[in-house]
Amino acid sequence: MGRILALDYGSKRTGIAVSDPEKIIATPYSTIPTQELEPFLKNYTHKEIVDTIVVGEPKSLGGGDTDASAAVRDLVLRLKGWFPAMEVVTLDERFTSKIALDSMIMGGTSKKSRREKGNIDKTSAVIILQDYMTKQGT
């Protein structure tokens, strides 16, 4: 049984979350510079079985495209090219950064840790992954 990877894609860095092989628990994995995403994913999928990659899709409050929408669509096309046998899906990521920050505050995360943008990115990826797994009924 393979894992699910979730990506909170950004122009500078990408937050990554991963499920356990049984697809029950979403866990923050890492935040990496976006330019290192392709080698990271190829290395990770060489070591671990991954069934699905979920990419957070940026949407405006009204549900339309944002400035980042085209870059995410381009990433999805590249992912499908890199991993043709793997399912690649998008999921509306509206409010994930706000939810991530709020959950970090409620969890007692220090202000210093919350100021580290990478921590918010990987927490956002967890929220994307958990939302996907909930919608899939896993």
N, CA, C and O atoms as CSV, one atom per row, in Angstrom:
chain,resi,resn,atom,element,x,y,z
A,1,MET,N,N,0.849,-1.179,0.000
A,1,MET,CA,C,0.000,0.000,0.000
A,1,MET,C,C,0.889,1.234,0.000
A,1,MET,O,O,1.825,1.321,0.795
A,2,GLY,N,N,0.612,2.183,-0.874
A,2,GLY,CA,C,1.441,3.367,-0.997
A,2,GLY,C,C,0.960,4.535,-0.172
A,2,GLY,O,O,-0.166,4.555,0.324
A,3,ARG,N,N,1.823,5.488,-0.040
A,3,ARG,CA,C,1.541,6.718,0.702
A,3,ARG,C,C,0.889,7.751,-0.208
A,3,ARG,O,O,0.832,7.594,-1.428
A,4,ILE,N,N,0.407,8.801,0.419
A,4,ILE,CA,C,-0.077,9.981,-0.284
A,4,ILE,C,C,0.847,11.122,0.116
A,4,ILE,O,O,1.106,11.325,1.302
A,5,LEU,N,N,1.341,11.861,-0.858
A,5,LEU,CA,C,2.143,13.055,-0.605
A,5,LEU,C,C,1.277,14.268,-0.881
A,5,LEU,O,O,0.503,14.279,-1.838
A,6,ALA,N,N,1.402,15.289,-0.046
A,6,ALA,CA,C,0.704,16.545,-0.298
A,6,ALA,C,C,1.738,17.659,-0.400
A,6,ALA,O,O,2.716,17.690,0.346
A,7,LEU,N,N,1.504,18.566,-1.332
A,7,LEU,CA,C,2.414,19.673,-1.567
A,7,LEU,C,C,1.691,20.998,-1.400
A,7,LEU,O,O,0.630,21.222,-1.983
A,8,ASP,N,N,2.280,21.868,-0.597
A,8,ASP,CA,C,1.852,23.268,-0.533
A,8,ASP,C,C,2.911,24.035,-1.314
A,8,ASP,O,O,3.921,24.474,-0.764
A,9,TYR,N,N,2.656,24.184,-2.608
A,9,TYR,CA,C,3.638,24.705,-3.556
A,9,TYR,C,C,3.721,26.218,-3.473
A,9,TYR,O,O,2.707,26.914,-3.423
A,10,GLY,N,N,4.949,26.709,-3.458
A,10,GLY,CA,C,5.178,28.146,-3.473
A,10,GLY,C,C,6.346,28.487,-4.375
A,10,GLY,O,O,7.130,27.611,-4.739
A,11,SER,N,N,6.465,29.735,-4.732
A,11,SER,CA,C,7.540,30.130,-5.640
A,11,SER,C,C,8.916,29.977,-5.005
A,11,SER,O,O,9.892,29.723,-5.711
A,12,LYS,N,N,9.014,30.126,-3.678
A,12,LYS,CA,C,10.302,30.010,-2.988
A,12,LYS,C,C,10.503,28.651,-2.329
A,12,LYS,O,O,11.584,28.067,-2.413
A,13,ARG,N,N,9.466,28.155,-1.677
A,13,ARG,CA,C,9.588,26.883,-0.953
A,13,ARG,C,C,8.278,26.120,-1.049
A,13,ARG,O,O,7.213,26.683,-1.305
A,14,THR,N,N,8.398,24.813,-0.833
A,14,THR,CA,C,7.242,23.929,-0.910
A,14,THR,C,C,7.155,23.116,0.372
A,14,THR,O,O,8.115,22.456,0.769
A,15,GLY,N,N,6.003,23.170,1.010
A,15,GLY,CA,C,5.744,22.353,2.192
A,15,GLY,C,C,5.280,20.978,1.758
A,15,GLY,O,O,4.508,20.836,0.810
A,16,ILE,N,N,5.763,19.967,2.467
A,16,ILE,CA,C,5.447,18.589,2.107
A,16,ILE,C,C,4.902,17.855,3.324
A,16,ILE,O,O,5.452,17.940,4.422
A,17,ALA,N,N,3.808,17.131,3.103
A,17,ALA,CA,C,3.243,16.254,4.128
A,17,ALA,C,C,3.078,14.879,3.510
A,17,ALA,O,O,2.972,14.745,2.291
A,18,VAL,N,N,3.055,13.870,4.345
A,18,VAL,CA,C,2.963,12.493,3.859
A,18,VAL,C,C,2.030,11.702,4.761
A,18,VAL,O,O,1.947,11.940,5.966
A,19,SER,N,N,1.333,10.758,4.147
A,19,SER,CA,C,0.492,9.855,4.935
A,19,SER,C,C,1.317,8.633,5.321
A,19,SER,O,O,2.387,8.383,4.765
A,20,ASP,N,N,0.804,7.890,6.272
A,20,ASP,CA,C,1.384,6.586,6.570
A,20,ASP,C,C,0.937,5.631,5.450
A,20,ASP,O,O,0.031,5.971,4.690
A,21,PRO,N,N,1.549,4.456,5.335
A,21,PRO,CA,C,1.165,3.542,4.246
A,21,PRO,C,C,-0.307,3.126,4.269
A,21,PRO,O,O,-0.874,2.800,3.226
A,22,GLU,N,N,-0.924,3.136,5.443
A,22,GLU,CA,C,-2.336,2.766,5.542
A,22,GLU,C,C,-3.265,3.933,5.211
A,22,GLU,O,O,-4.487,3.782,5.183
A,23,LYS,N,N,-2.669,5.094,4.962
A,23,LYS,CA,C,-3.416,6.312,4.601
A,23,LYS,C,C,-4.403,6.734,5.692
A,23,LYS,O,O,-5.554,7.069,5.412
A,24,ILE,N,N,-3.929,6.711,6.929
A,24,ILE,CA,C,-4.766,7.099,8.062
A,24,ILE,C,C,-4.295,8.418,8.664
A,24,ILE,O,O,-5.112,9.266,9.021
A,25,ILE,N,N,-2.978,8.592,8.778
A,25,ILE,CA,C,-2.403,9.728,9.497
A,25,ILE,C,C,-1.639,10.623,8.531
A,25,ILE,O,O,-0.827,10.143,7.741
A,26,ALA,N,N,-1.901,11.927,8.597
A,26,ALA,CA,C,-1.163,12.926,7.824
A,26,ALA,C,C,-0.103,13.532,8.734
A,26,ALA,O,O,-0.400,13.971,9.845
A,27,THR,N,N,1.139,13.550,8.250
A,27,THR,CA,C,2.253,14.021,9.055
A,27,THR,C,C,3.065,15.045,8.278
A,27,THR,O,O,3.320,14.853,7.089
A,28,PRO,N,N,3.482,16.147,8.934
A,28,PRO,CA,C,4.378,17.071,8.245
A,28,PRO,C,C,5.692,16.360,7.946
A,28,PRO,O,O,6.204,15.621,8.787
A,29,TYR,N,N,6.235,16.576,6.763
A,29,TYR,CA,C,7.465,15.883,6.400
A,29,TYR,C,C,8.646,16.842,6.285
A,29,TYR,O,O,9.679,16.647,6.926
A,30,SER,N,N,8.485,17.884,5.459
A,30,SER,CA,C,9.614,18.771,5.226
A,30,SER,C,C,9.142,20.027,4.515
A,30,SER,O,O,8.023,20.094,4.007
A,31,THR,N,N,10.011,21.012,4.490
A,31,THR,CA,C,9.856,22.164,3.614
A,31,THR,C,C,11.165,22.275,2.853
A,31,THR,O,O,12.241,22.292,3.451
A,32,ILE,N,N,11.071,22.350,1.543
A,32,ILE,CA,C,12.289,22.415,0.734
A,32,ILE,C,C,12.216,23.603,-0.220
A,32,ILE,O,O,11.127,24.067,-0.559
A,33,PRO,N,N,13.370,24.092,-0.648
A,33,PRO,CA,C,13.345,25.125,-1.687
A,33,PRO,C,C,12.667,24.564,-2.934
A,33,PRO,O,O,12.955,23.441,-3.346
A,34,THR,N,N,11.788,25.326,-3.523
A,34,THR,CA,C,11.003,24.850,-4.663
A,34,THR,C,C,11.881,24.384,-5.824
A,34,THR,O,O,11.518,23.441,-6.527
A,35,GLN,N,N,13.010,25.019,-6.033
A,35,GLN,CA,C,13.875,24.590,-7.141
A,35,GLN,C,C,14.449,23.195,-6.902
A,35,GLN,O,O,14.974,22.592,-7.838
A,36,GLU,N,N,14.369,22.667,-5.692
A,36,GLU,CA,C,14.856,21.321,-5.389
A,36,GLU,C,C,13.733,20.279,-5.365
A,36,GLU,O,O,13.961,19.129,-4.989
A,37,LEU,N,N,12.525,20.680,-5.764
A,37,LEU,CA,C,11.369,19.791,-5.658
A,37,LEU,C,C,11.499,18.544,-6.534
A,37,LEU,O,O,11.261,17.435,-6.056
A,38,GLU,N,N,11.865,18.700,-7.783
A,38,GLU,CA,C,11.948,17.534,-8.675
A,38,GLU,C,C,12.922,16.477,-8.147
A,38,GLU,O,O,12.524,15.319,-8.015
A,39,PRO,N,N,14.193,16.822,-7.835
A,39,PRO,CA,C,15.084,15.772,-7.323
A,39,PRO,C,C,14.614,15.196,-5.987
A,39,PRO,O,O,14.783,14.004,-5.731
A,40,PHE,N,N,14.030,16.031,-5.145
A,40,PHE,CA,C,13.514,15.534,-3.872
A,40,PHE,C,C,12.442,14.472,-4.110
A,40,PHE,O,O,12.504,13.385,-3.535
A,41,LEU,N,N,11.460,14.784,-4.957
A,41,LEU,CA,C,10.356,13.855,-5.204
A,41,LEU,C,C,10.833,12.576,-5.872
A,41,LEU,O,O,10.373,11.486,-5.528
A,42,LYS,N,N,11.745,12.698,-6.820
A,42,LYS,CA,C,12.259,11.501,-7.483
A,42,LYS,C,C,13.013,10.614,-6.495
A,42,LYS,O,O,12.898,9.389,-6.550
A,43,ASN,N,N,13.773,11.217,-5.604
A,43,ASN,CA,C,14.482,10.451,-4.582
A,43,ASN,C,C,13.496,9.819,-3.599
A,43,ASN,O,O,13.623,8.643,-3.258
A,44,TYR,N,N,12.525,10.592,-3.149
A,44,TYR,CA,C,11.550,10.085,-2.177
A,44,TYR,C,C,10.760,8.915,-2.763
A,44,TYR,O,O,10.573,7.892,-2.104
A,45,THR,N,N,10.297,9.071,-4.004
A,45,THR,CA,C,9.478,8.009,-4.615
A,45,THR,C,C,10.319,6.798,-5.012
A,45,THR,O,O,9.776,5.729,-5.289
A,46,HIS,N,N,11.625,6.960,-5.042
A,46,HIS,CA,C,12.507,5.813,-5.267
A,46,HIS,C,C,12.606,4.966,-3.994
A,46,HIS,O,O,12.763,3.747,-4.058
A,47,LYS,N,N,12.511,5.637,-2.829
A,47,LYS,CA,C,12.633,4.952,-1.540
A,47,LYS,C,C,11.291,4.482,-0.978
A,47,LYS,O,O,11.229,3.473,-0.275
A,48,GLU,N,N,10.225,5.208,-1.287
A,48,GLU,CA,C,8.898,4.926,-0.727
A,48,GLU,C,C,7.889,4.737,-1.852
A,48,GLU,O,O,8.015,5.340,-2.918
A,49,ILE,N,N,6.893,3.901,-1.610
A,49,ILE,CA,C,5.805,3.736,-2.573
A,49,ILE,C,C,4.809,4.867,-2.355
A,49,ILE,O,O,4.311,5.062,-1.246
A,50,VAL,N,N,4.526,5.601,-3.407
A,50,VAL,CA,C,3.577,6.715,-3.357
A,50,VAL,C,C,2.508,6.445,-4.403
A,50,VAL,O,O,2.810,6.238,-5.578
A,51,ASP,N,N,1.259,6.449,-3.964
A,51,ASP,CA,C,0.140,6.232,-4.883
A,51,ASP,C,C,-0.372,7.531,-5.495
A,51,ASP,O,O,-0.755,7.577,-6.664
A,52,THR,N,N,-0.370,8.595,-4.672
A,52,THR,CA,C,-1.023,9.838,-5.079
A,52,THR,C,C,-0.211,11.033,-4.594
A,52,THR,O,O,0.359,11.020,-3.502
A,53,ILE,N,N,-0.173,12.060,-5.426
A,53,ILE,CA,C,0.364,13.358,-5.014
A,53,ILE,C,C,-0.786,14.348,-5.082
A,53,ILE,O,O,-1.439,14.491,-6.116
A,54,VAL,N,N,-1.025,15.030,-3.969
A,54,VAL,CA,C,-2.079,16.034,-3.880
A,54,VAL,C,C,-1.402,17.403,-3.829
A,54,VAL,O,O,-0.559,17.657,-2.968
A,55,VAL,N,N,-1.775,18.270,-4.748
A,55,VAL,CA,C,-1.196,19.605,-4.816
A,55,VAL,C,C,-2.258,20.610,-4.414
A,55,VAL,O,O,-3.362,20.612,-4.959
A,56,GLY,N,N,-1.918,21.465,-3.454
A,56,GLY,CA,C,-2.838,22.529,-3.051
A,56,GLY,C,C,-3.039,23.494,-4.205
A,56,GLY,O,O,-2.079,24.011,-4.777
A,57,GLU,N,N,-4.306,23.731,-4.537
A,57,GLU,CA,C,-4.646,24.614,-5.652
A,57,GLU,C,C,-5.086,25.967,-5.105
A,57,GLU,O,O,-6.113,26.061,-4.433
A,58,PRO,N,N,-4.311,27.019,-5.391
A,58,PRO,CA,C,-4.677,28.340,-4.864
A,58,PRO,C,C,-5.936,28.878,-5.551
A,58,PRO,O,O,-6.070,28.835,-6.774
A,59,LYS,N,N,-6.833,29.377,-4.738
A,59,LYS,CA,C,-8.075,29.960,-5.237
A,59,LYS,C,C,-8.305,31.293,-4.532
A,59,LYS,O,O,-7.912,31.476,-3.379
A,60,SER,N,N,-8.944,32.216,-5.238
A,60,SER,CA,C,-9.343,33.470,-4.613
A,60,SER,C,C,-10.558,33.213,-3.728
A,60,SER,O,O,-11.140,32.130,-3.766
A,61,LEU,N,N,-10.931,34.191,-2.948
A,61,LEU,CA,C,-12.106,34.025,-2.076
A,61,LEU,C,C,-13.342,33.654,-2.877
A,61,LEU,O,O,-14.186,32.896,-2.398
A,62,GLY,N,N,-13.456,34.180,-4.094
A,62,GLY,CA,C,-14.604,33.881,-4.946
A,62,GLY,C,C,-14.483,32.574,-5.708
A,62,GLY,O,O,-15.403,32.187,-6.428
A,63,GLY,N,N,-13.351,31.887,-5.555
A,63,GLY,CA,C,-13.168,30.603,-6.224
A,63,GLY,C,C,-12.420,30.674,-7.539
A,63,GLY,O,O,-12.215,29.651,-8.193
A,64,GLY,N,N,-12.006,31.879,-7.937
A,64,GLY,CA,C,-11.280,32.021,-9.199
A,64,GLY,C,C,-9.778,31.819,-9.029
A,64,GLY,O,O,-9.293,31.485,-7.948
A,65,ASP,N,N,-9.067,32.029,-10.115
A,65,ASP,CA,C,-7.618,31.890,-10.101
A,65,ASP,C,C,-6.955,32.999,-9.298
A,65,ASP,O,O,-7.518,34.075,-9.102
A,66,THR,N,N,-5.738,32.704,-8.838
A,66,THR,CA,C,-4.889,33.689,-8.169
A,66,THR,C,C,-3.624,33.857,-9.005
A,66,THR,O,O,-3.480,33.238,-10.060
A,67,ASP,N,N,-2.724,34.686,-8.534
A,67,ASP,CA,C,-1.453,34.877,-9.233
A,67,ASP,C,C,-0.659,33.575,-9.308
A,67,ASP,O,O,0.129,33.388,-10.235
A,68,ALA,N,N,-0.854,32.679,-8.351
A,68,ALA,CA,C,-0.091,31.429,-8.293
A,68,ALA,C,C,-0.747,30.276,-9.052
A,68,ALA,O,O,-0.136,29.217,-9.195
A,69,SER,N,N,-1.957,30.454,-9.533
A,69,SER,CA,C,-2.695,29.357,-10.165
A,69,SER,C,C,-1.978,28.773,-11.380
A,69,SER,O,O,-1.917,27.553,-11.532
A,70,ALA,N,N,-1.443,29.619,-12.235
A,70,ALA,CA,C,-0.763,29.128,-13.446
A,70,ALA,C,C,0.468,28.302,-13.077
A,70,ALA,O,O,0.736,27.279,-13.707
A,71,ALA,N,N,1.210,28.733,-12.073
A,71,ALA,CA,C,2.403,27.990,-11.652
A,71,ALA,C,C,2.024,26.611,-11.112
A,71,ALA,O,O,2.737,25.636,-11.350
A,72,VAL,N,N,0.917,26.525,-10.395
A,72,VAL,CA,C,0.477,25.234,-9.857
A,72,VAL,C,C,0.006,24.324,-10.985
A,72,VAL,O,O,0.297,23.128,-10.973
A,73,ARG,N,N,-0.713,24.870,-11.954
A,73,ARG,CA,C,-1.122,24.059,-13.107
A,73,ARG,C,C,0.098,23.527,-13.855
A,73,ARG,O,O,0.109,22.377,-14.294
A,74,ASP,N,N,1.119,24.363,-13.998
A,74,ASP,CA,C,2.362,23.929,-14.640
A,74,ASP,C,C,3.026,22.818,-13.830
A,74,ASP,O,O,3.513,21.841,-14.399
A,75,LEU,N,N,3.047,22.963,-12.516
A,75,LEU,CA,C,3.620,21.917,-11.658
A,75,LEU,C,C,2.875,20.604,-11.836
A,75,LEU,O,O,3.499,19.549,-11.949
A,76,VAL,N,N,1.563,20.654,-11.863
A,76,VAL,CA,C,0.760,19.436,-12.018
A,76,VAL,C,C,1.120,18.733,-13.329
A,76,VAL,O,O,1.248,17.509,-13.356
A,77,LEU,N,N,1.283,19.485,-14.403
A,77,LEU,CA,C,1.677,18.885,-15.686
A,77,LEU,C,C,3.064,18.245,-15.587
A,77,LEU,O,O,3.287,17.154,-16.111
A,78,ARG,N,N,3.992,18.926,-14.913
A,78,ARG,CA,C,5.335,18.365,-14.753
A,78,ARG,C,C,5.298,17.101,-13.900
A,78,ARG,O,O,5.980,16.124,-14.210
A,79,LEU,N,N,4.503,17.112,-12.825
A,79,LEU,CA,C,4.392,15.924,-11.963
A,79,LEU,C,C,3.861,14.728,-12.753
A,79,LEU,O,O,4.347,13.608,-12.598
A,80,LYS,N,N,2.868,14.973,-13.596
A,80,LYS,CA,C,2.307,13.895,-14.416
A,80,LYS,C,C,3.333,13.362,-15.401
A,80,LYS,O,O,3.309,12.182,-15.751
A,81,GLY,N,N,4.234,14.228,-15.850
A,81,GLY,CA,C,5.307,13.786,-16.731
A,81,GLY,C,C,6.381,13.003,-15.985
A,81,GLY,O,O,6.883,11.998,-16.488
A,82,TRP,N,N,6.732,13.459,-14.794
A,82,TRP,CA,C,7.754,12.773,-13.992
A,82,TRP,C,C,7.265,11.428,-13.487
A,82,TRP,O,O,8.035,10.471,-13.404
A,83,PHE,N,N,5.978,11.353,-13.147
A,83,PHE,CA,C,5.409,10.158,-12.518
A,83,PHE,C,C,4.145,9.726,-13.266
A,83,PHE,O,O,3.046,9.847,-12.725
A,84,PRO,N,N,4.274,9.235,-14.472
A,84,PRO,CA,C,3.093,8.937,-15.290
A,84,PRO,C,C,2.169,7.861,-14.712
A,84,PRO,O,O,0.981,7.837,-15.031
A,85,ALA,N,N,2.692,6.980,-13.875
A,85,ALA,CA,C,1.862,5.922,-13.304
A,85,ALA,C,C,1.184,6.350,-11.996
A,85,ALA,O,O,0.401,5.593,-11.422
A,86,MET,N,N,1.483,7.539,-11.541
A,86,MET,CA,C,0.971,8.009,-10.251
A,86,MET,C,C,-0.206,8.968,-10.444
A,86,MET,O,O,-0.226,9.759,-11.387
A,87,GLU,N,N,-1.165,8.889,-9.556
A,87,GLU,CA,C,-2.280,9.830,-9.591
A,87,GLU,C,C,-1.811,11.181,-9.050
A,87,GLU,O,O,-1.202,11.251,-7.982
A,88,VAL,N,N,-2.095,12.243,-9.787
A,88,VAL,CA,C,-1.776,13.605,-9.346
A,88,VAL,C,C,-3.085,14.380,-9.356
A,88,VAL,O,O,-3.747,14.483,-10.389
A,89,VAL,N,N,-3.454,14.925,-8.200
A,89,VAL,CA,C,-4.721,15.646,-8.070
A,89,VAL,C,C,-4.476,16.992,-7.409
A,89,VAL,O,O,-3.461,17.202,-6.745
A,90,THR,N,N,-5.426,17.898,-7.603
A,90,THR,CA,C,-5.366,19.193,-6.922
A,90,THR,C,C,-6.513,19.273,-5.921
A,90,THR,O,O,-7.531,18.593,-6.053
A,91,LEU,N,N,-6.319,20.114,-4.931
A,91,LEU,CA,C,-7.333,20.316,-3.904
A,91,LEU,C,C,-7.316,21.782,-3.501
A,91,LEU,O,O,-6.253,22.347,-3.243
A,92,ASP,N,N,-8.469,22.387,-3.448
A,92,ASP,CA,C,-8.616,23.789,-3.056
A,92,ASP,C,C,-7.886,24.021,-1.735
A,92,ASP,O,O,-8.147,23.341,-0.742
A,93,GLU,N,N,-6.971,24.985,-1.735
A,93,GLU,CA,C,-6.189,25.252,-0.533
A,93,GLU,C,C,-6.538,26.587,0.127
A,93,GLU,O,O,-5.765,27.113,0.927
A,94,ARG,N,N,-7.688,27.119,-0.211
A,94,ARG,CA,C,-8.067,28.387,0.416
A,94,ARG,C,C,-8.025,28.265,1.933
A,94,ARG,O,O,-8.509,27.285,2.501
A,95,PHE,N,N,-7.454,29.249,2.569
A,95,PHE,CA,C,-7.392,29.393,4.027
A,95,PHE,C,C,-6.441,28.419,4.719
A,95,PHE,O,O,-6.362,28.435,5.947
A,96,THR,N,N,-5.714,27.569,3.985
A,96,THR,CA,C,-4.862,26.600,4.688
A,96,THR,C,C,-3.760,27.278,5.493
A,96,THR,O,O,-3.422,26.810,6.580
A,97,SER,N,N,-3.192,28.368,4.986
A,97,SER,CA,C,-2.136,29.048,5.749
A,97,SER,C,C,-2.696,29.636,7.034
A,97,SER,O,O,-2.045,29.577,8.077
A,98,LYS,N,N,-3.879,30.194,6.973
A,98,LYS,CA,C,-4.527,30.753,8.175
A,98,LYS,C,C,-4.867,29.637,9.159
A,98,LYS,O,O,-4.626,29.768,10.359
A,99,ILE,N,N,-5.426,28.539,8.649
A,99,ILE,CA,C,-5.755,27.396,9.507
A,99,ILE,C,C,-4.481,26.823,10.116
A,99,ILE,O,O,-4.465,26.452,11.290
A,100,ALA,N,N,-3.412,26.749,9.323
A,100,ALA,CA,C,-2.141,26.218,9.814
A,100,ALA,C,C,-1.608,27.082,10.952
A,100,ALA,O,O,-1.194,26.560,11.988
A,101,LEU,N,N,-1.615,28.397,10.766
A,101,LEU,CA,C,-1.135,29.295,11.809
A,101,LEU,C,C,-1.989,29.171,13.062
A,101,LEU,O,O,-1.456,29.101,14.170
A,102,ASP,N,N,-3.299,29.143,12.899
A,102,ASP,CA,C,-4.193,29.001,14.058
A,102,ASP,C,C,-3.949,27.687,14.790
A,102,ASP,O,O,-3.953,27.653,16.021
A,103,SER,N,N,-3.737,26.609,14.047
A,103,SER,CA,C,-3.516,25.314,14.701
A,103,SER,C,C,-2.171,25.290,15.416
A,103,SER,O,O,-2.030,24.649,16.457
A,104,MET,N,N,-1.188,25.985,14.863
A,104,MET,CA,C,0.109,26.063,15.531
A,104,MET,C,C,-0.013,26.840,16.842
A,104,MET,O,O,0.597,26.474,17.847
A,105,ILE,N,N,-0.800,27.907,16.824
A,105,ILE,CA,C,-1.020,28.691,18.040
A,105,ILE,C,C,-1.742,27.842,19.078
A,105,ILE,O,O,-1.343,27.796,20.242
A,106,MET,N,N,-2.819,27.163,18.644
A,106,MET,CA,C,-3.582,26.329,19.579
A,106,MET,C,C,-2.748,25.168,20.113
A,106,MET,O,O,-2.963,24.711,21.235
A,107,GLY,N,N,-1.795,24.692,19.310
A,107,GLY,CA,C,-0.931,23.588,19.729
A,107,GLY,C,C,0.220,24.029,20.613
A,107,GLY,O,O,1.009,23.200,21.067
A,108,GLY,N,N,0.323,25.324,20.859
A,108,GLY,CA,C,1.366,25.813,21.749
A,108,GLY,C,C,2.709,26.041,21.074
A,108,GLY,O,O,3.731,26.134,21.754
A,109,THR,N,N,2.725,26.131,19.755
A,109,THR,CA,C,3.968,26.379,19.038
A,109,THR,C,C,4.487,27.772,19.398
A,109,THR,O,O,3.719,28.732,19.459
A,110,SER,N,N,5.771,27.869,19.630
A,110,SER,CA,C,6.365,29.148,20.032
A,110,SER,C,C,6.253,30.177,18.912
A,110,SER,O,O,6.130,29.825,17.738
A,111,LYS,N,N,6.299,31.458,19.292
A,111,LYS,CA,C,6.251,32.524,18.299
A,111,LYS,C,C,7.424,32.412,17.330
A,111,LYS,O,O,7.273,32.655,16.133
A,112,LYS,N,N,8.575,32.049,17.846
A,112,LYS,CA,C,9.762,31.909,17.001
A,112,LYS,C,C,9.521,30.851,15.923
A,112,LYS,O,O,9.854,31.067,14.757
A,113,SER,N,N,8.955,29.728,16.300
A,113,SER,CA,C,8.684,28.651,15.340
A,113,SER,C,C,7.595,29.065,14.352
A,113,SER,O,O,7.657,28.705,13.176
A,114,ARG,N,N,6.599,29.819,14.820
A,114,ARG,CA,C,5.521,30.261,13.927
A,114,ARG,C,C,6.017,31.280,12.914
A,114,ARG,O,O,5.457,31.386,11.823
A,115,ARG,N,N,7.058,32.031,13.257
A,115,ARG,CA,C,7.612,33.007,12.322
A,115,ARG,C,C,8.390,32.333,11.199
A,115,ARG,O,O,8.611,32.937,10.149
A,116,GLU,N,N,8.803,31.099,11.407
A,116,GLU,CA,C,9.515,30.341,10.387
A,116,GLU,C,C,8.501,29.907,9.331
A,116,GLU,O,O,7.693,29.009,9.565
A,117,LYS,N,N,8.554,30.553,8.169
A,117,LYS,CA,C,7.555,30.315,7.118
A,117,LYS,C,C,7.490,28.842,6.704
A,117,LYS,O,O,6.419,28.344,6.358
A,118,GLY,N,N,8.613,28.154,6.738
A,118,GLY,CA,C,8.629,26.745,6.355
A,118,GLY,C,C,7.745,25.893,7.238
A,118,GLY,O,O,7.155,24.920,6.769
A,119,ASN,N,N,7.644,26.244,8.513
A,119,ASN,CA,C,6.777,25.487,9.420
A,119,ASN,C,C,5.311,25.658,9.041
A,119,ASN,O,O,4.531,24.709,9.118
A,120,ILE,N,N,4.942,26.855,8.638
A,120,ILE,CA,C,3.562,27.088,8.194
A,120,ILE,C,C,3.301,26.331,6.894
A,120,ILE,O,O,2.218,25.777,6.705
A,121,ASP,N,N,4.294,26.305,5.995
A,121,ASP,CA,C,4.127,25.610,4.705
A,121,ASP,C,C,3.900,24.114,4.897
A,121,ASP,O,O,3.008,23.544,4.269
A,122,LYS,N,N,4.694,23.466,5.755
A,122,LYS,CA,C,4.498,22.025,5.925
A,122,LYS,C,C,3.236,21.730,6.734
A,122,LYS,O,O,2.622,20.679,6.550
A,123,THR,N,N,2.842,22.639,7.624
A,123,THR,CA,C,1.571,22.459,8.332
A,123,THR,C,C,0.409,22.636,7.358
A,123,THR,O,O,-0.592,21.926,7.456
A,124,SER,N,N,0.531,23.568,6.429
A,124,SER,CA,C,-0.491,23.733,5.386
A,124,SER,C,C,-0.603,22.478,4.534
A,124,SER,O,O,-1.703,22.071,4.161
A,125,ALA,N,N,0.539,21.865,4.226
A,125,ALA,CA,C,0.522,20.616,3.454
A,125,ALA,C,C,-0.211,19.515,4.216
A,125,ALA,O,O,-0.923,18.712,3.613
A,126,VAL,N,N,-0.042,19.473,5.545
A,126,VAL,CA,C,-0.767,18.492,6.361
A,126,VAL,C,C,-2.267,18.724,6.258
A,126,VAL,O,O,-3.041,17.774,6.145
A,127,ILE,N,N,-2.672,19.972,6.297
A,127,ILE,CA,C,-4.103,20.293,6.211
A,127,ILE,C,C,-4.653,19.888,4.846
A,127,ILE,O,O,-5.756,19.348,4.760
A,128,ILE,N,N,-3.900,20.141,3.784
A,128,ILE,CA,C,-4.308,19.720,2.440
A,128,ILE,C,C,-4.450,18.204,2.398
A,128,ILE,O,O,-5.435,17.681,1.876
A,129,LEU,N,N,-3.472,17.506,2.944
A,129,LEU,CA,C,-3.491,16.042,2.936
A,129,LEU,C,C,-4.649,15.494,3.759
A,129,LEU,O,O,-5.356,14.588,3.317
A,130,GLN,N,N,-4.844,16.041,4.951
A,130,GLN,CA,C,-5.934,15.559,5.802
A,130,GLN,C,C,-7.288,15.804,5.138
A,130,GLN,O,O,-8.175,14.952,5.194
A,131,ASP,N,N,-7.443,16.966,4.514
A,131,ASP,CA,C,-8.687,17.273,3.812
A,131,ASP,C,C,-8.920,16.281,2.671
A,131,ASP,O,O,-10.036,15.795,2.486
A,132,TYR,N,N,-7.871,15.984,1.912
A,132,TYR,CA,C,-7.985,15.011,0.820
A,132,TYR,C,C,-8.377,13.642,1.349
A,132,TYR,O,O,-9.283,13.005,0.812
A,133,MET,N,N,-7.701,13.182,2.400
A,133,MET,CA,C,-7.993,11.839,2.941
A,133,MET,C,C,-9.411,11.781,3.496
A,133,MET,O,O,-10.088,10.761,3.365
A,134,THR,N,N,-9.864,12.868,4.113
A,134,THR,CA,C,-11.233,12.900,4.638
A,134,THR,C,C,-12.232,12.790,3.483
A,134,THR,O,O,-13.205,12.041,3.566
A,135,LYS,N,N,-11.986,13.535,2.417
A,135,LYS,CA,C,-12.895,13.503,1.262
A,135,LYS,C,C,-12.879,12.143,0.556
A,135,LYS,O,O,-13.870,11.749,-0.060
A,136,GLN,N,N,-11.756,11.430,0.648
A,136,GLN,CA,C,-11.648,10.100,0.037
A,136,GLN,C,C,-12.211,9.003,0.949
A,136,GLN,O,O,-12.389,7.860,0.530
A,137,GLY,N,N,-12.483,9.373,2.191
A,137,GLY,CA,C,-13.006,8.393,3.133
A,137,GLY,C,C,-11.946,7.460,3.699
A,137,GLY,O,O,-12.250,6.360,4.160
A,138,THR,N,N,-10.670,7.925,3.655
A,138,THR,CA,C,-9.605,7.087,4.215
A,138,THR,C,C,-9.314,7.464,5.637
A,138,THR,O,O,-8.445,6.864,6.269
